[in-house]
Amino acid sequence: MDDRGDAPITLDDYEAAALARLPTMVADYYAGGAGEERTLRENRAAFARWTFRPRVLVDVSNVELATTVLGAKVPFPILVAPTAFHRLADTEGEVATAKGVLATGTTMVVSTIASVRLEDVAETGADRWFQLYVFRDRELTSTLVKRAYGAGYRAIVLTVDTPLLGTRYRDERNRFQLPDGVGLANLAVSDLPPEDEAGRPGSSLSHFFAGEHDASLSWADLPWLRSLAPLPLVLKGIVTAEDARLAVAAGVDGIVVSNHGGRQLDGAPATLDALPEVVEAVAGRAEVYLDGGVRRGSDVLTALALGAKAVFVGRPVLWGLAVDGAAGVTAVLEMLRDELRLAMQLTGTPSVASITRSLVGPAVRSD
């Protein structure tokens, strides 16, 4: 970025700058949610339902942001969520994202439907997990997991809230499709179908999922998935205590409280609202993370106080990527990191390890 006074100073600034640069179809694909986008809005609104209970006269001259995820140390509890088709924002795509992540030392999750080969992302040296969709072609799924393991990915993140793709009105209206030169780099089918089996136009991504994704996936399939590679298994897309208990009973290593960024079931709970019941149900038997709606360092602190081990951010990383490539990704993550540090200092919280539930309380309503 340049040093002009209009350089982004918040993540909302990065979003506005990115949306001004991106074609409408791409901007709507990245920014949009399912249905009327109620859940998309609620993901952000949920943070205003909590307020801090700051403590004073605490030595916060040196604040320790480091923590661990799945046993590995990270410099701060902000990780990069899996999102698709980064080459729609930058010509280097997920490679540029990984370079930006590498500069911060944190961890990124690479999507099955990335626009760059997972091996090419691995060559950057960024710490990485692999997000998995299970396809009807189980051999393809098996190959993806084994490729990720061979390329040094440290965990498999199974998305469990997508038996089919939610209806995304923006994509349907735009008849979303990938431009020439951008495709499904990790799959044998490189292009998305422009129409469904009946020849009806609409979102090509929705047609792809309807035809290829395995809607029969169930808890009974987890042992098979675990047998494919000796990697930790994280389930992404859990928002209820009932499913959280089933997950820990199945021996998963982590849970991402997620509603797919509001892109699947419109009317699903905001992830921050769902977090406490999931944390209580898990009872320390697996790590619990959160994604959805995180836009400032104080949001990160709120999620940690409610029991998240770390948070994942998706759209903000894409905004940084669209604005300034790898450097934009780094800038977005460092902005969140620095805001988290300041929020911890102002609440009398000297380390991530010292964050407790007592740090937050319900916001008092004014109506």
Secondary structure as UniProt FT lines:
FT   TURN            5..6
FT   HELIX           11..21
FT   HELIX           24..31
FT   TURN            35..36
FT   HELIX           38..45
FT   HELIX           46..49
FT   STRAND          50..52
FT   STRAND          67..69
FT   TURN            70..71
FT   STRAND          72..74
FT   STRAND          78..80
FT   HELIX           86..88
FT   TURN            91..93
FT   HELIX           94..102
FT   TURN            103..105
FT   STRAND          107..110
FT   TURN            112..113
FT   HELIX           118..122
FT   TURN            123..124
FT   STRAND          127..132
FT   HELIX           138..150
FT   TURN            151..152
FT   STRAND          156..159
FT   HELIX           169..174
FT   TURN            180..181
FT   TURN            185..186
FT   TURN            197..198
FT   HELIX           204..212
FT   TURN            215..216
FT   HELIX           219..221
FT   HELIX           222..227
FT   STRAND          233..238
FT   HELIX           241..249
FT   TURN            250..251
FT   STRAND          254..257
FT   HELIX           260..262
FT   TURN            266..267
FT   HELIX           271..282
FT   TURN            283..284
FT   STRAND          287..291
FT   HELIX           297..305
FT   TURN            306..307
FT   STRAND          310..313
FT   HELIX           315..346
FT   TURN            347..348
FT   HELIX           352..354
FT   HELIX           357..359
FT   STRAND          360..362
//
